[in-house]
Amino acid sequence: MSQAQAKILQEKAEMFERRAESATDPISKQHYKEMAAHYRSLAVEHLEVHRDEPAH
């Protein structure tokens, strides 16, 4: 995965955050918050993994 892919994951997390904010029912709101958290953790994991790699 590249830096660009981590950025995409971050953007998906933000999109789900916005959906959570605009959701009217609590079930959808919770679902979107969980999706946002999932994408955010994937992005963070990715960045941590690649920080330790030597530059190519």
Secondary structure, DSSP 8 states (H G I E B T S, - for coil): --HHHHHHHHHHHHHHHHHHHH--SHHHHHHHHHHHHHHHHHHHHHHHHHHTS---
